[in-house]
């Protein structure tokens, strides 16, 4: 009987020892999951990032000024030849999960061989000036180390100035028209962090008001170098402006975007 009790004690001891690694593995897995699911302490509080960038958009669609319409088409491949000038940048302020991004773009585009739609001429020299100002406010409803998701609402202010010069009948002083309007927009942004330095951002929004519809989609790859993050990707922006006032536009603008995110705080 004494030997039987000793045998039972040995078996129980071995069983307890074998169960310990599984318990430790489960505990380590739980800790790892908690670390992945919770935001880093350094990610809390106030943060301000400035993002100067360049966007080289090809354009495709129709523009019109005072009953004169033209079809424009410039591929993203040839955009440098038709890109006059542009200033672009974004600022994002965040406090914990509250986000306030502001985007501004001023760009001048041209197509020297636009196709006339309403005039019996050979071509139309088209120049487009765009000012786009987009302030938003949002909430980060997913805030993990590897994945973040934001819901955003805001306004997009547009200034569109268009000059159409009929070729070859008009040497200079073409038809000019301008319009200003505001669209309400809402959208989302998703960020995946593959490593502490590499990330993917997918964002988009849509809305209307002064226009029938405008929307955009942006995809960016980012890589952190010391304190700054280099970004590169593609942006697609569509505007369907109502036929009111002196000018209208049904345009799709798409092309490469390059930028750098600089943290100020």
DRENVEX-516234 format. One line per field, with one value per residue (C-alpha): residue in three letters; chain; x, y, z. Coordinates in nm, 4 decimals. Example, Ala and Ser with C-alpha at 12.3 -4.5 7.8 and 13.67 -1.06 7.14 Angstrom:
mikol	ALA / SER
dolo	A / A
c1	1.2300 / 1.3670
c2	-0.4500 / -0.1060
c3	0.7800 / 0.7140
END
This chain:
mikol	UNK / UNK / UNK / UNK / UNK / UNK / UNK / UNK / UNK / UNK / UNK / UNK / UNK / UNK / UNK / UNK / UNK / UNK / UNK / UNK / UNK / UNK / UNK / UNK / UNK / UNK / UNK / UNK / UNK / UNK / UNK / UNK / UNK / UNK / UNK / UNK / UNK / UNK / UNK / UNK / UNK / UNK / UNK / UNK / UNK / UNK / UNK / UNK / UNK / UNK / UNK / UNK / UNK / UNK / UNK / UNK / UNK / UNK / UNK / UNK / UNK / UNK / UNK / UNK / UNK / UNK / UNK / UNK / UNK / UNK / UNK / UNK / UNK / UNK / UNK / UNK / UNK / UNK / UNK / UNK / UNK / UNK / UNK / UNK / UNK / UNK / UNK / UNK / UNK / UNK / UNK / UNK / UNK / UNK / UNK / UNK / UNK / UNK / UNK / UNK / UNK / UNK / UNK / UNK / UNK / UNK / UNK / UNK / UNK / UNK / UNK / UNK / UNK / UNK / UNK / UNK / UNK / UNK / UNK / UNK / UNK / UNK / UNK / UNK / UNK / UNK / UNK / UNK / UNK / UNK / UNK / UNK / UNK / UNK / UNK / UNK / UNK / UNK / UNK / UNK / UNK / UNK / UNK / UNK / UNK / UNK / UNK / UNK / UNK / UNK / UNK / UNK / UNK / UNK / UNK / UNK / UNK / UNK / UNK / UNK / UNK / UNK / UNK / UNK / UNK / UNK / UNK / UNK / UNK / UNK / UNK / UNK / UNK / UNK / UNK / UNK / UNK / UNK / UNK / UNK / UNK / UNK / UNK / UNK / UNK / UNK / UNK / UNK / UNK / UNK / UNK / UNK / UNK / UNK / UNK / UNK / UNK / UNK / UNK / UNK / UNK / UNK / UNK / UNK / UNK / UNK / UNK / UNK / UNK / UNK / UNK / UNK / UNK / UNK / UNK / UNK / UNK / UNK / UNK / UNK / UNK / UNK / UNK / UNK / UNK / UNK / UNK / UNK / UNK / UNK / UNK / UNK / UNK / UNK / UNK / UNK / UNK / UNK / UNK / UNK / UNK / UNK / UNK / UNK / UNK / UNK / UNK / UNK / UNK / UNK / UNK / UNK / UNK / UNK / UNK / UNK / UNK / UNK / UNK / UNK / UNK / UNK / UNK / UNK / UNK
dolo	A / A / A / A / A / A / A / A / A / A / A / A / A / A / A / A / A / A / A / A / A / A / A / A / A / A / A / A / A / A / A / A / A / A / A / A / A / A / A / A / A / A / A / A / A / A / A / A / A / A / A / A / A / A / A / A / A / A / A / A / A / A / A / A / A / A / A / A / A / A / A / A / A / A / A / A / A / A / A / A / A / A / A / A / A / A / A / A / A / A / A / A / A / A / A / A / A / A / A / A / A / A / A / A / A / A / A / A / A / A / A / A / A / A / A / A / A / A / A / A / A / A / A / A / A / A / A / A / A / A / A / A / A / A / A / A / A / A / A / A / A / A / A / A / A / A / A / A / A / A / A / A / A / A / A / A / A / A / A / A / A / A / A / A / A / A / A / A / A / A / A / A / A / A / A / A / A / A / A / A / A / A / A / A / A / A / A / A / A / A / A / A / A / A / A / A / A / A / A / A / A / A / A / A / A / A / A / A / A / A / A / A / A / A / A / A / A / A / A / A / A / A / A / A / A / A / A / A / A / A / A / A / A / A / A / A / A / A / A / A / A / A / A / A / A / A / A / A / A / A / A / A / A / A / A / A / A / A / A / A / A / A / A / A / A
c1	0.0000 / 0.2892 / 0.4514 / 0.1163 / 0.0837 / 0.4405 / 0.3606 / 0.0462 / 0.2502 / 0.5104 / 0.2433 / 0.0642 / 0.3928 / 0.4752 / 0.1284 / 0.1539 / 0.4999 / 0.3783 / 0.0851 / 0.3053 / 0.4484 / 0.0965 / -0.0080 / 0.3018 / 0.2430 / -0.1175 / -0.0062 / 0.2593 / 0.0040 / -0.2386 / 0.0293 / 0.1370 / -0.2222 / -0.2733 / 0.0434 / -0.0698 / -0.4228 / -0.3383 / -0.1860 / 0.1646 / 0.1867 / 0.3903 / 0.0968 / -0.1285 / -0.1588 / -0.1068 / 0.0555 / 0.1067 / 0.2399 / 0.3161 / 0.3151 / 0.4437 / 0.3784 / 0.3682 / 0.0889 / 0.1308 / -0.2246 / -0.3204 / -0.6604 / -0.9436 / -1.2912 / -1.4815 / -1.4572 / -1.6663 / -1.6686 / -1.9656 / -2.1183 / -1.7770 / -1.6896 / -1.3743 / -1.2595 / -0.9228 / -0.6945 / -0.3458 / -0.2043 / -0.0164 / 0.2807 / 0.2914 / 0.1793 / 0.5197 / 0.4929 / 0.1511 / 0.2079 / 0.2566 / 0.2893 / 0.1494 / 0.1663 / 0.0407 / 0.0505 / -0.1364 / -0.1372 / -0.2786 / -0.3433 / -0.4402 / -0.5245 / -0.5572 / -0.8346 / -0.9574 / -0.8095 / -0.8169 / -0.6547 / -0.6388 / -0.5355 / -0.4587 / -0.3745 / -0.3199 / -0.2390 / -0.2322 / -0.2860 / -0.3045 / -0.3852 / -0.2682 / -0.4639 / -0.8074 / -1.0839 / -1.3563 / -1.7108 / -1.9123 / -1.6884 / -1.5786 / -1.2047 / -0.8993 / -0.8257 / -0.8674 / -0.5827 / -0.7137 / -0.5769 / -0.7206 / -0.6466 / -0.7657 / -0.7611 / -0.8825 / -0.9029 / -1.0292 / -1.0568 / -1.1936 / -1.2492 / -1.2478 / -1.2384 / -0.9948 / -1.2293 / -0.9548 / -0.6213 / -0.3856 / -0.0117 / -0.0422 / -0.3698 / -0.5541 / -0.8876 / -1.0343 / -1.3822 / -1.3772 / -1.6229 / -1.5545 / -1.5822 / -1.4051 / -1.3792 / -1.3163 / -1.2049 / -1.2014 / -1.0769 / -1.0776 / -0.9433 / -1.0310 / -0.8472 / -0.9786 / -0.7061 / -0.6106 / -0.8821 / -0.7923 / -0.4325 / -0.4818 / -0.7466 / -0.9545 / -1.2793 / -1.2395 / -1.4770 / -1.4471 / -1.6591 / -1.6364 / -1.8310 / -1.8238 / -1.8990 / -1.9649 / -1.7586 / -1.7236 / -1.4784 / -1.2362 / -0.8681 / -0.6996 / -0.3355 / -0.1455 / 0.1976 / 0.3953 / 0.6990 / 0.7753 / 0.9079 / 0.6936 / 0.3240 / 0.0377 / -0.2344 / -0.5644 / -0.8005 / -1.1013 / -1.3978 / -1.7042 / -1.9614 / -2.1434 / -2.3274 / -2.2025 / -2.1143 / -2.3207 / -2.0479 / -1.6815 / -1.4771 / -1.1213 / -0.9158 / -0.5538 / -0.3073 / 0.0333 / 0.3357 / 0.5325 / 0.8782 / 1.0175 / 1.3696 / 1.4799 / 1.2035 / 1.0367 / 0.8264 / 0.8754 / 0.5524 / 0.4711 / 0.1624 / -0.1346 / -0.4240 / -0.7501 / -0.9842 / -1.3111 / -1.5270 / -1.8685 / -1.9464 / -2.2977 / -2.3560 / -2.4058 / -2.2235 / -1.9447 / -1.7699 / -1.8258 / -1.6102 / -1.6521 / -1.2978 / -1.1022 / -0.7531 / -0.5138 / -0.1416 / 0.1618 / 0.1868 / 0.5139 / 0.5501 / 0.7230 / 0.5543 / 0.7384 / 0.6317 / 0.6328 / 0.5004
c2	0.0000 / 0.2335 / 0.1714 / 0.2306 / 0.5686 / 0.6587 / 0.5644 / 0.7786 / 1.0738 / 1.0382 / 1.0223 / 1.3305 / 1.5211 / 1.4369 / 1.5373 / 1.8728 / 1.9348 / 1.8562 / 2.0947 / 2.3903 / 2.4700 / 2.4897 / 2.7296 / 2.9424 / 2.9431 / 3.0503 / 3.3265 / 3.4484 / 3.4440 / 3.6465 / 3.9027 / 3.9277 / 3.9790 / 4.2510 / 4.4266 / 4.4115 / 4.5273 / 4.8239 / 5.1513 / 5.2492 / 5.4973 / 5.7313 / 5.7410 / 5.9179 / 6.2914 / 6.5726 / 6.5112 / 6.7497 / 6.6374 / 6.8569 / 6.6840 / 6.8789 / 6.6776 / 6.6866 / 6.5414 / 6.5042 / 6.4469 / 6.3470 / 6.4861 / 6.3419 / 6.4862 / 6.7941 / 7.1602 / 7.4549 / 7.8336 / 8.0475 / 7.7949 / 7.6880 / 7.3277 / 7.1248 / 6.7709 / 6.7503 / 6.4517 / 6.4509 / 6.1178 / 6.0896 / 5.9838 / 6.3241 / 6.5363 / 6.7017 / 6.8635 / 7.0126 / 7.0878 / 7.4640 / 7.4997 / 7.3750 / 7.4133 / 7.1276 / 7.0300 / 6.8819 / 6.9332 / 6.6796 / 6.7516 / 6.4652 / 6.4327 / 6.0688 / 5.9459 / 6.2861 / 6.3790 / 6.7104 / 6.6772 / 6.9750 / 6.9412 / 7.2215 / 7.2114 / 7.4805 / 7.3514 / 7.4827 / 7.2356 / 7.2779 / 7.0923 / 7.2677 / 7.0318 / 7.0077 / 6.8776 / 7.1390 / 7.0207 / 7.3344 / 7.5342 / 7.4637 / 7.5043 / 7.2807 / 7.2624 / 7.4411 / 7.5550 / 7.4799 / 7.6134 / 7.5069 / 7.6683 / 7.4768 / 7.5687 / 7.2868 / 7.3278 / 7.0342 / 7.0585 / 6.7535 / 6.6189 / 6.2517 / 5.9801 / 5.6869 / 5.3975 / 5.1332 / 5.2140 / 4.9170 / 4.8963 / 4.7174 / 4.8629 / 5.1945 / 5.3075 / 5.6598 / 5.7915 / 6.1465 / 6.4218 / 6.7686 / 7.0236 / 7.0629 / 7.4168 / 7.4498 / 7.7380 / 7.6524 / 7.8968 / 7.7885 / 7.9613 / 7.8308 / 7.9738 / 7.8611 / 7.7608 / 7.9031 / 8.1731 / 8.3269 / 8.4315 / 8.5395 / 8.6568 / 8.3405 / 8.2770 / 8.2782 / 8.1675 / 8.0933 / 7.9292 / 7.8781 / 7.6209 / 7.3963 / 7.0241 / 6.8285 / 6.5083 / 6.2035 / 5.9181 / 5.6868 / 5.6081 / 5.2746 / 5.2228 / 4.8932 / 4.8831 / 4.5894 / 4.6793 / 4.9694 / 5.1548 / 5.0364 / 5.1108 / 5.1141 / 5.3824 / 5.3591 / 5.6589 / 5.7959 / 6.0290 / 6.1351 / 6.4113 / 6.6876 / 7.0136 / 7.2792 / 6.9956 / 6.6940 / 6.4660 / 6.4672 / 6.1817 / 6.0658 / 5.7556 / 5.7616 / 5.4768 / 5.5388 / 5.3350 / 5.4938 / 5.4250 / 5.5915 / 5.7323 / 5.8642 / 6.1096 / 6.1657 / 5.9291 / 5.9177 / 5.8549 / 5.7598 / 5.6335 / 5.7212 / 5.9657 / 5.9622 / 6.2636 / 6.3102 / 6.6228 / 6.6594 / 7.0325 / 7.1462 / 7.3532 / 7.6797 / 8.0104 / 8.0835 / 7.7470 / 7.3778 / 7.0660 / 6.6910 / 6.5806 / 6.2832 / 6.3616 / 6.0792 / 6.0470 / 5.9849 / 6.1557 / 6.1976 / 6.3484 / 6.3493 / 6.3527 / 6.5695 / 6.5424 / 6.8755 / 6.7394
c3	0.0000 / 0.0837 / -0.2558 / -0.4306 / -0.2604 / -0.3642 / -0.7254 / -0.7211 / -0.5863 / -0.8645 / -1.1363 / -0.9985 / -0.9813 / -1.3440 / -1.4623 / -1.2848 / -1.4361 / -1.7866 / -1.7524 / -1.6509 / -2.0025 / -2.1466 / -1.8715 / -1.9259 / -2.3047 / -2.2539 / -2.0175 / -2.2648 / -2.5466 / -2.3378 / -2.2519 / -2.6179 / -2.7295 / -2.4697 / -2.5874 / -2.9495 / -2.8776 / -2.6588 / -2.7852 / -2.6865 / -2.3950 / -2.6186 / -2.8617 / -2.6094 / -2.5451 / -2.7944 / -3.1335 / -3.4267 / -3.7668 / -4.0691 / -4.4094 / -4.7103 / -5.0247 / -5.4034 / -5.6151 / -5.9917 / -6.1193 / -6.4676 / -6.5650 / -6.7676 / -6.8240 / -6.9366 / -6.8393 / -6.9544 / -6.9459 / -7.0589 / -7.3003 / -7.4317 / -7.3412 / -7.3936 / -7.3274 / -7.1537 / -7.1214 / -6.9698 / -6.8543 / -6.5265 / -6.7367 / -6.9132 / -6.6206 / -6.5647 / -6.9083 / -6.8209 / -6.4515 / -6.4099 / -6.0343 / -5.7070 / -5.3302 / -5.1155 / -4.7525 / -4.4594 / -4.0836 / -3.8409 / -3.4731 / -3.2454 / -2.8776 / -2.7744 / -3.0083 / -3.1318 / -3.4723 / -3.6627 / -4.0086 / -4.2473 / -4.6120 / -4.8582 / -5.2265 / -5.4878 / -5.8326 / -6.1896 / -6.4714 / -6.8483 / -7.1669 / -7.4827 / -7.7083 / -7.5520 / -7.7771 / -7.8524 / -7.7827 / -7.8644 / -8.1013 / -8.4572 / -8.4011 / -8.4158 / -8.0425 / -7.7111 / -7.4904 / -7.1391 / -6.8117 / -6.4764 / -6.1394 / -5.8337 / -5.4641 / -5.2400 / -4.8609 / -4.6527 / -4.2705 / -4.0885 / -3.7405 / -3.6521 / -3.3905 / -3.3774 / -3.3039 / -3.3354 / -3.1720 / -3.1641 / -3.2140 / -3.5505 / -3.6773 / -3.6465 / -3.7934 / -3.8006 / -3.8856 / -4.0290 / -4.1264 / -4.2610 / -4.5402 / -4.8728 / -5.0091 / -5.3831 / -5.5988 / -5.9684 / -6.2296 / -6.5941 / -6.9049 / -7.2529 / -7.5538 / -7.8933 / -8.1383 / -8.3787 / -8.3898 / -8.0490 / -8.0025 / -7.6392 / -7.3914 / -7.3935 / -7.2086 / -6.8304 / -6.5583 / -6.1868 / -5.9195 / -5.5428 / -5.3446 / -5.0377 / -5.0115 / -4.6930 / -4.6871 / -4.4674 / -4.4848 / -4.3095 / -4.2809 / -4.2069 / -4.1108 / -4.0921 / -3.9276 / -4.0696 / -3.8617 / -3.6261 / -3.9341 / -4.2284 / -4.2709 / -4.5225 / -4.5238 / -4.7116 / -4.6881 / -4.8698 / -4.8458 / -5.0431 / -5.0312 / -5.2086 / -5.1716 / -5.4094 / -5.6458 / -5.7400 / -5.6040 / -5.5154 / -5.3740 / -5.3361 / -5.2529 / -5.1336 / -5.0850 / -4.9255 / -4.8241 / -4.5397 / -4.4000 / -4.0902 / -4.1118 / -3.7742 / -3.6709 / -4.0099 / -4.2214 / -4.5984 / -4.7896 / -5.1469 / -5.3240 / -5.5430 / -5.5134 / -5.7100 / -5.6859 / -5.8767 / -5.9011 / -6.0666 / -6.0486 / -6.1301 / -6.4451 / -6.2578 / -6.2729 / -6.5203 / -6.5096 / -6.4499 / -6.4356 / -6.4590 / -6.3884 / -6.2612 / -6.1345 / -6.0540 / -6.0044 / -5.7869 / -5.4485 / -5.2553 / -4.9104 / -4.5758 / -4.2331 / -3.9813 / -3.6155 / -3.4322 / -3.1019
END
